[in-house]
Amino acid sequence: MQPIPDYSHSVIEQLKSLAASGTLQADSAQMDVAKCLDRVLTSLKQKQPAAKSSALGWLFASKKKAEPGIRGLYIHGSVGRGKTMLMDMFFAMAPCRKKRRAHFHEFMADVHNRIAAHRQKLKNGETKQADPVPPVAAALFEEAELLCFDEFTVTDIADAMILSRLFSELFERGCVLVATSNVEPDNLYKDGLNRGLFLPFVGLLKKHVEIVTLDSATDYRMEKLNSQPIYLVPIDERTDMAMDALWTQALHGRKAQSVEIPMKGRAIHVPLAADRMARFSFADLCDKPLGAADFLAISERFDTIFLEHVPLLGPEKRNQIKRFIILIDTLYDHGIRLYVSAAAMPEDLLVERQGTEGFEFDRTASRLFEMRSAEYLAAHRERRAAE
């Protein structure tokens, strides 16, 4: 095996090296964003000596206002242009001792869990701090001074209402945010309930991060697609029989049965499961009041999911559309192998494009395509082999 080259100096340097080797195509739009990432990288490197000047520096860091100077980055643009790849290069190089890279929905599920735990402590008399946001923000910053979010998006009113206060606390402590999104900040939570209460967060975001667009002409996900026959259309008896055959083949003689995943005093019902495989209908996951935390629990329990009868998604199914977007984001982010039967191909599932869901469904369709690719499935097999 060839040794992995050291690309520790800059994102631009890594892009140039990969382009020179033929691994990537040279892309001027990606280079422009790489320069912005390198600006943040340089600032973080310059900050490190000061952070090490005192062994007790961390103790006081959360109690004083951070020195200004490091602005994060918010990268938005169409799907498949390399946003996540660039952010992951940056994250690997970032010299911070404490850093965190997460899908945004997963991060917010963690935040809500921490808030619930704090409120329980208040109820038990273990704390007198009535407002849970400052201590939660302090704990998050103690764990990570750099936060990198893949696919920053806001669809949930509970998330929308807390973001401004949470990030006011995080930014005040000196947290640096780097995020990717296919939605520009002004379109976050578009048409959302009580959006006026969310808008202060947009202003806060613009103050603390640089907004850049990655507008490459090439969709690299579509270029590398070598589709595998695991997305079946339309929904009819023949497709149902094909899904049954694929399920039987995947079982390899194992017996499937229903199981329950414990979840905060309730349970997520799994109609059929065997080892790390599960089978659901669209209605099982998207008609029910499930959210990011539920889909995360499913992704941690299973590595192969069969999802049947995904219908055409019209305006009357707005809640289901939101859940479906979050579901696919979560499964993709965890490298889950996904078998689907649907009423139409991914790009044709959304009947009418409107509001936030219209922007975000482009990402969903792209990910459904990529999850069929030979590269994605090979990465899934490697992940299973390493477990």
HUFEN-V754511 format. One record per residue. N is the residue number from 1. PSI is psi in degrees with one decimal (none if undefined). NEAR is the number of other ideal C-beta (glycine too) atoms within 10 Angstrom. Layout:
BEGIN
n = (N/N)
psi = (PSI/PSI)
near = (NEAR/NEAR)
END
This chain:
BEGIN
n = (1/2/3/4/5/6/7/8/9/10/11/12/13/14/15/16/17/18/19/20/21/22/23/24/25/26/27/28/29/30/31/32/33/34/35/36/37/38/39/40/41/42/43/44/45/46/47/48/49/50/51/52/53/54/55/56/57/58/59/60/61/62/63/64/65/66/67/68/69/70/71/72/73/74/75/76/77/78/79/80/81/82/83/84/85/86/87/88/89/90/91/92/93/94/95/96/97/98/99/100/101/102/103/104/105/106/107/108/109/110/111/112/113/114/115/116/117/118/119/120/121/122/123/124/125/126/127/128/129/130/131/132/133/134/135/136/137/138/139/140/141/142/143/144/145/146/147/148/149/150/151/152/153/154/155/156/157/158/159/160/161/162/163/164/165/166/167/168/169/170/171/172/173/174/175/176/177/178/179/180/181/182/183/184/185/186/187/188/189/190/191/192/193/194/195/196/197/198/199/200/201/202/203/204/205/206/207/208/209/210/211/212/213/214/215/216/217/218/219/220/221/222/223/224/225/226/227/228/229/230/231/232/233/234/235/236/237/238/239/240/241/242/243/244/245/246/247/248/249/250/251/252/253/254/255/256/257/258/259/260/261/262/263/264/265/266/267/268/269/270/271/272/273/274/275/276/277/278/279/280/281/282/283/284/285/286/287/288/289/290/291/292/293/294/295/296/297/298/299/300/301/302/303/304/305/306/307/308/309/310/311/312/313/314/315/316/317/318/319/320/321/322/323/324/325/326/327/328/329/330/331/332/333/334/335/336/337/338/339/340/341/342/343/344/345/346/347/348/349/350/351/352/353/354/355/356/357/358/359/360/361/362/363/364/365/366/367/368/369/370/371/372/373/374/375/376/377/378/379/380/381/382/383/384/385/386/387)
psi = (134.5/141.3/146.7/125.0/152.3/110.5/48.5/-3.9/-47.8/157.1/-39.0/-43.6/-40.3/-43.3/-44.1/-41.0/-43.1/-35.1/-40.2/-32.6/-9.6/2.0/-38.1/157.6/141.7/130.7/112.4/-33.9/-41.1/-37.1/-38.6/-42.7/-35.4/-37.2/-40.4/-41.4/-39.0/-30.9/-44.1/-41.3/-45.2/-42.9/-40.2/-40.1/-38.9/-27.9/-26.1/-44.5/-40.0/-34.1/-24.6/3.1/-22.3/135.3/-21.4/12.7/-37.9/-27.0/-33.8/-10.4/-37.9/-5.1/-3.0/159.5/133.5/150.4/134.8/163.9/-35.8/108.0/137.9/-158.6/137.7/110.4/119.0/155.8/-179.3/162.1/152.2/16.1/-4.5/13.9/-49.5/-40.8/-46.2/-42.4/-38.5/-36.9/-47.8/-46.3/-41.6/-32.4/-22.2/127.6/1.6/136.3/-33.3/110.1/156.9/131.6/121.7/157.1/141.3/-42.3/-38.4/-41.9/-45.6/-32.2/-39.4/-42.7/-46.9/-35.5/-41.4/-40.1/-43.7/-40.4/-39.4/-42.9/-34.4/-39.1/-40.5/-42.6/-36.0/-3.1/17.2/-9.9/154.6/-0.2/106.9/-35.0/116.5/-16.5/-48.9/-48.2/-33.3/-44.2/-40.3/-41.7/-40.1/-41.3/-33.6/-29.4/-27.9/116.7/-15.2/124.7/126.9/119.2/129.1/132.1/62.5/120.7/150.5/115.3/-15.0/131.4/-31.6/-39.6/-45.9/-39.5/-21.2/-17.4/-43.4/-46.4/-41.5/-47.6/-22.2/-44.2/-44.0/-46.4/-37.2/-32.0/-10.0/13.5/138.7/130.1/128.4/127.0/152.7/152.2/155.9/13.6/128.1/154.5/-40.1/-15.2/3.0/138.1/33.3/133.6/12.8/156.7/132.5/42.9/-27.1/-32.2/-16.6/-25.7/-32.7/-29.8/-37.0/-43.6/-40.4/-41.6/-46.0/-30.4/-34.5/-6.4/153.2/133.6/120.4/151.9/131.9/104.1/52.1/149.6/-11.4/133.1/100.2/-24.8/-41.0/-31.8/-37.0/4.1/122.7/82.1/137.3/150.1/63.7/11.2/108.6/133.8/157.8/-167.5/104.4/-178.1/-37.9/-42.4/-40.4/-40.7/-38.6/-40.7/-39.8/-41.1/-41.6/-39.6/-45.4/-41.9/-42.3/-29.9/-31.7/43.1/-5.3/154.0/130.4/145.2/166.2/147.4/165.4/134.4/113.9/137.8/90.9/58.4/2.6/-166.4/145.6/121.8/127.7/110.5/-43.0/134.0/149.5/117.7/-117.2/27.7/143.6/153.5/125.5/160.8/163.0/-41.2/-35.0/-36.4/-28.5/-18.6/-22.8/157.9/65.3/159.6/-166.0/-41.4/-37.2/-44.9/-32.2/-42.6/-38.9/-42.7/-30.6/-24.2/-33.1/153.5/-4.3/126.5/132.0/124.4/115.5/152.0/48.3/118.0/174.8/140.5/101.0/176.0/-27.9/-10.4/36.4/-43.6/-42.0/-37.4/-45.3/-45.1/-39.4/-41.6/-47.2/-39.8/-50.9/-40.2/-46.5/-45.3/-41.8/-46.1/-24.2/9.5/30.6/137.2/126.7/125.8/133.4/139.9/133.7/163.6/-20.8/168.9/157.8/-43.8/-12.9/3.5/-39.4/114.3/-41.2/126.1/114.5/151.1/-162.8/-38.5/-32.6/-43.5/-46.8/-24.9/-22.3/-42.3/-41.3/-47.1/-43.2/-41.5/-35.5/-35.7/-48.5/-31.8/-8.1/-6.5/154.5/-37.5/-45.1/-44.6/-33.7/-40.5/-36.8/-44.3/-39.8/-39.7/-42.6/-39.8/-30.2/-15.8/none)
near = (3/4/5/6/10/7/17/11/12/18/26/19/15/21/22/16/13/17/15/10/9/7/8/17/13/11/19/8/16/23/15/15/28/24/12/21/23/17/14/22/23/12/14/20/14/12/19/11/8/10/17/10/7/11/7/7/11/14/10/9/17/17/8/10/9/18/9/8/9/20/16/19/22/24/26/22/20/16/22/23/26/25/24/16/16/24/22/15/22/26/18/13/19/20/14/16/12/12/18/16/18/16/21/22/28/19/20/22/22/17/19/17/13/17/17/11/12/21/13/11/14/15/9/8/7/9/14/7/11/8/10/19/18/17/16/22/23/16/12/21/22/14/11/19/25/22/22/23/22/23/22/22/24/23/24/20/15/12/24/20/15/20/21/18/16/20/18/17/19/23/21/16/20/19/20/25/21/27/22/25/24/23/21/14/17/10/18/25/24/18/12/18/11/10/16/7/14/21/14/13/23/19/11/16/21/13/9/20/20/14/15/17/15/21/12/20/9/14/16/18/18/13/9/13/18/10/11/14/9/16/19/18/16/12/19/12/7/10/17/14/10/15/21/13/10/16/18/11/8/16/15/9/6/9/6/18/9/11/16/11/17/9/13/10/5/10/11/20/12/21/15/15/18/19/12/14/20/24/24/22/15/23/13/18/22/23/13/12/7/18/19/24/19/22/25/19/18/23/19/11/14/24/19/18/21/23/24/22/17/24/17/14/25/12/12/10/19/16/12/19/25/17/23/24/24/26/26/25/23/23/22/22/20/18/17/22/22/21/23/21/23/23/18/16/13/23/13/13/20/24/15/11/10/12/17/22/22/16/19/27/22/18/21/24/18/22/22/22/21/20/23/19/17/12/12/22/17/10/12/18/11/10/14/13/7/6/6)
END
